[in-house]
Amino acid sequence: MRWLELRLGAVGERAVPGLVASLQALQPYGLSLEVEEVDDGNGVAPLAELDAPRLRVLMIEAPGLGDAAAENIADNPKLTGLRRLSLAGSGLTSAGAKALAGAAHLASLGALDLANNKPGDAGLRALLQSPHLGRLTKLSLAHCGLGPKAAQLLAQSNAVGRLTTLELGGNRLTAAGRAALAASPHLGEAVKRALPD
C-alpha cells in the first residue's frame, strides 16, 4: 500500500493499539493521521511500538498530540525509514522539538514540518544543534511564534546550509531578525529570496 489517510473523530488509549496493529499489517509508504480529539495523553504511546520499516512519510495533525507524539516517534528506533515528518498544528512545544532532535534513527529525515506549534527558542536551538538532523533540506516553522532571537539562531547556524526551503511566515522576526537572515553566510540565496518580508 502506498498511502493511507485516516481521519478520526476521537482516539483514546484503548483504540490506538488496534489502529497500530492495522498499520503494521498494511505497511504503508505514507500515513496521514488527522484526529479531531484526543481523549488522553497516553493515546499516542503505541506510536513508540509501530513497526513500519517501509514508512517514509508520517503526517500527524491533532490538537494536543504534539509533545507526546514527538516523544513516542523519537523513542521508536523502528522508524529509520522516515524521510518526511509533519507534526503541524499539533501543540508541540520545546519538549517535543528536543525529543526529535535527540532521535538518532531520524537521521534520514529530509523534511520536517512543525508549523503552527510553539517550539520556542530552546526547541529551535535543539533542532539546529542536533547531530541527527543534518540531512534536512526542508524545514517549516511558519506561525510558530518565533522572534528575532530565533532569526539570529537560524542565521548563525551551520545546520541551515543544506536547506532548500525554510518557511518562516507568520512569525515576529522583526526587521533586525530579517536582516540577520539576509546576511547569513549559511543560508542559500534561493532560501533568502523566499523569506517573508
CORLIN-V295006 format. One record per backbone hydrogen bond with DSSP energy under -0.5 kcal/mol. CO is the residue of the C=O (numbers start at 1). NH is the residue of the N-H. Records with the same first field share a line. If there is no record, write none. Layout:
# CORLIN-V295006
CO: NH  NH
This chain:
# CORLIN-V295006
1: 29
2: 29  30
4: 6  32
6: 8  34
8: 36
11: 39  40
12: 15  16
13: 17
15: 19
16: 20
17: 21
18: 22
19: 23
20: 24
21: 25
22: 26
23: 27
29: 56  57
30: 4
31: 33  59
32: 6  34
33: 35  61
34: 8
35: 63
37: 11  39
40: 43
41: 44
42: 45
44: 47
45: 48
46: 49  50
47: 50
50: 52
52: 55
56: 83  84
57: 31
58: 60  86
59: 33  61
61: 35
62: 65
65: 69
66: 70
67: 71
68: 72
69: 73
70: 74
71: 75
73: 76
75: 77
76: 79
79: 82
83: 110  111
84: 58
85: 113
86: 60
87: 90
90: 66
92: 118
93: 97
94: 98
95: 99
96: 100
97: 101
98: 102
100: 103
101: 132
102: 104
103: 106
104: 107
106: 109
110: 137  138
111: 85
112: 114  140
113: 87
114: 117
115: 89
116: 91
119: 123
120: 124
121: 125
122: 126
123: 127
124: 128
125: 129
126: 130
127: 130
133: 136
137: 164  165
138: 112
139: 141  167
140: 114
141: 144
142: 116
144: 120
146: 172
147: 151
148: 152
149: 153
150: 154
151: 155
152: 156
153: 157
154: 157
155: 186
157: 160
158: 161
159: 162
160: 163
165: 139
166: 168
167: 141
168: 171
169: 143
171: 173
173: 177
174: 178
175: 179
176: 180
177: 181
178: 182
179: 183
180: 184
181: 184
188: 192
189: 193
190: 194
192: 195
